[in-house]
Every structure is written in C-alpha cells, then in structure tokens.
Amino acid sequence: MFKYTLDNKRYHTLNYYYQNKYGCKVFKVSLNAGFSCPNIDGTKGYGGCIYCSHGSGDYYEEKTDLLTQFNEVKERLHKKWPKAKYIGYFQANTNTYAPLSELKKKYELILKQDNVVGLNIATRPDSISDEALEYLEELNKRTDLVIELGLQTIHNKTAKLINRGSTLEEFEDCLEKLNKRNIDVVVHIINGLPYETKEMMIETAKYLSNKKILGIKIHMLHILKDTNLLKLYIKENFHVLTKEEYVDIVCDQLEYLNENIVINRITGDPDKDELIEPTWLIKKFGVLNNIDKELVKRNTYQGFNRSILNRVKQIEENTLKSNDLVVDMTIGNGNDTLFLCNLVNKGHVFGFDVQKSAIDNTTKLLNENDFTNYTLFNESHENINRILNKYIGKISLILFNLGYLPGGDKSITTNHKSTLNALKNSFKMINNKGIILIVLYSHKEGKKEEIEIKKYLIENNIDYNEFHNTDNTNSPFLIQIKRK
C-alpha cells in the first residue's frame, strides 16, 4: 500500500493528511462569501475566465448569510460524520479580493464556530494585498490556514485564451511570499484546456512538483451553460478529453508529482444540470475507480518517476517469482538486496561488493529484517561465473546499480573495464527468460561505463530498452536487457 493513504489508493489522499494531522475525520464546509473578482469587475478584465459561470463552488446565492450557509452545510455533512471537525472553505470567486476589514469579519466569524480547525481560502495569485498578507501571516499562527491559488496551466498561450488575467510570474511571486510566511498553498490545475496537448498538461504537473506546495487540485475542464467557453466550443469544436484520455493524463501527472504533495482533488464534480461536456464527468466515482485501476495496471504510484530506481523495482516485482535466484552485483548499503530478498523469499539472493563496509552494512540490514535467504561475497562482480559456477544458466535476474557506495568514499566507484567483464559473464549466468538491469550514472566513470556497455550491446546485436524518468541528461537511467 502507498504510505500516504488509508484506503489503498496509490496517491497522497486528503483524508490521510487530515486523519494523520487531527486523528479524526475532517471535512470542508464550502462557502460563498459574496466576494467579486478582479477579472470580472474590470480591474484586470471582464467576464472572468472563459469557463467561469458565477464563480466556482457557488452553492449558495450571495444573499444567503455566511453563518446560515455554514450551519446548513455542516449539519448535512455532520449526519454522515458525527465526530468530524471542520474546515471553513471560502470557495466562490476571489476570496481575498476585498478590504481587509471585510476579510477579517468573514474569516473570524467562521473561525469562532465550534470544531472549526482551520480555513481554506481560494483566491488568485494577483489578488492578495500586502496588508492582507500580514493578516494571513498572523492568522496562520493561530489556525490551520491554506491558501488555494488558481494556476490552471503554466502555458502563456493557453492562459491568454482562457482569459486568466494573471501571469505565471505573478503566481511565482505570490507563492514565494506565502512560502516566506510558512503559509500552506494548494494549487488548482485544469486538464483538457482548449488545444493543450498531453505533454503540456504533464509539464504543468512537473513544474508544480518542484515547488513548495502542500497540495494540488486536478480538475477536468467543464463546459457549462452560459459561459464563454461554450461559445468557443460551439464555434471551434475543440477536442474534449475522453474519460480514457483524462485517466491516462492524470496517472502520468501523479507519477511525476512529489509524493509529499497532497492530492486534494483528482476529478471534477459539476452540476449535471449545467454541464454540456464532457458528460462522463457526471459519474465521478467511475472516474476515480478508473484512475485507481490504471495505476494498479501500471504498477505505479504518485512520485514513481521521481527516481529511476522505482522503475527498477517495478520490473523486479513484475518479473520475479518467490523461488527465483537473483544477483545484486553492487550491494552498496543493502537497500536493493533487501528488496530482492523480500521478493524471492523462497529463493536466494547473491550479492557482490569489493568494499568490506558494504558487506557489513548489508549484512546488518538483512539481519535486522530477519532475512536469511542471501549470500554475500566480498569480491569483484566480474568473478560471478567463477564464484557462482553451480548456478550457470539458473539466474532469473541480475542487477547492476553502478557508481559509488552511498555515504562512502566517492573516489571508489565501479570501473568500466570490470563492469563490462561482469556484464559479459552475466549472460552466461541468466536462464532463458533472464533479465539484466543496469542503472547508470553521469559521473566521469559512469559515462565510460555507458559508452562501453552500449558499444558492446550494439556490436553484439543485443536488444535492450532504455528508461529515463526525466529530461535531464545527467540524471541516472536504466538499461534493461531481456534474454529472448
């Protein structure tokens, strides 16, 4: 099970975050505080974003007083979760776009209510004044405060098309100011914006994964009645994502998102009477279930693409049987060896390393975890066929995680000559369905290893797959060799 979930999800759930923080169920009470928006009243623009009807989450008319809204929503949800606590969620329109006195009056009113543990305030990155920031900083010291920023996309061309009215630079500036004040931030993004490609949507997620944010909300574009978006759709008939496309993109985005980022929302929840397209959004739980199923099918999870070693583990899990024989050619501190011992708990793991400290560290780790199905050799891995001569043609998987010992002397690395010899000898050891995995690094000796290994594979007509989890050419990558 993914470590940040209580219900077998493969992403960091909001329920887990609240339960871990408060020890009980926490739900949001959505509110319409009657705020306007600078993109509606002419300050930044008119008409709002093209997908906007009357402001997201406007469950109540503005004339309904705030306390009545709070109590009605709270009581309805309280029937389902009688021992829950509450977050006051200022959701409709731009909830910092008002004089400070008005903000204080409305925020403080909700904070006074019993069992309210915090506030979530949805706003625009261009709509928090300096005096409001000072107040929010003070407010953050006495309650659980989260500011939700609408970004939607990092792409300027799309931002202009949807009439967002704020820039990426303004978002970055606002995020930096909130970060400096240790105020938690949740960012909204939208998949399926007109003319955006799958790659563009993934780029937005990648961008946010490297930012200091608490969470993210992933929405599918809603085409609603009486919106400028509907007019554009009728005129240009732009492509609307199918459910299958949306699920595929969300799973890709999750794989790039840092596992610490809380997934506050992963699909939309539109009013079916207002929705024009896509109609598949009406069945929200079907979308959620399909996302879960796709991640299980892929055997991936949130943050999967943050490390190439996750790909290694995925291949090992998909390949190995419990009684297999495997070899860890560079045991290091034993983390890979430990993982393999668990997978082949009825088989055996052989490990090699030239450094005695690596043997000692790995032995200690395996013993602490009560594994006995291993044998370690303080030898160069190029001697595999001599030391394991009884197992020629019987090994199911051989792993090379090259480089230096983590936490050890970085001047001691695997060597391209011995690594190449070890690889050649490995082909003698694996069975007819065997797999060789090689993780390569970008340091000086690692580059030599890459050149020699690829040269050998090409010259000998040996097919291989290459996996990269990032566009950074200096990041570690994986070579997978399957025996046909």
Protein Blocks (a to p, Z undefined) as FASTA:
>chain_A
ZZkbceopabdcfklmmmmmnopacddddddehiacfklnomnoghiafkbcnoghilbc
fklcfklmmmmmmmmmmmmmmmbccddddfbhjfkbccfklmmmmmmmmmmpghiabdcd
dddfklccfklmmmmmmmmmmcccdddddekpacfklmmmnonopafklmmmmmmmmmmn
opacdddddehiahiafklmmmmmmmmmmpccfbdcdddddddehifklmmmmmnopacd
dfklmmmmmmmmmmmpcfklccfbfbdcddfklpmbdfklmmmmlmmmmmmmmmmmnopa
ehklmpfklmmmmmmmmmpcfkbccddfblonommmmmmmmmmmmbccddddfbfklmmm
mmmmmmmnopabbcdddddfklmmmmmmmmgoiafbdcddehjdehiafkbccdfklmmm
mmmmmmmmpcfkbccdddddfbfklmmmmmmmmmmmmmnopacddddfbfblkbccdddd
ddZZ
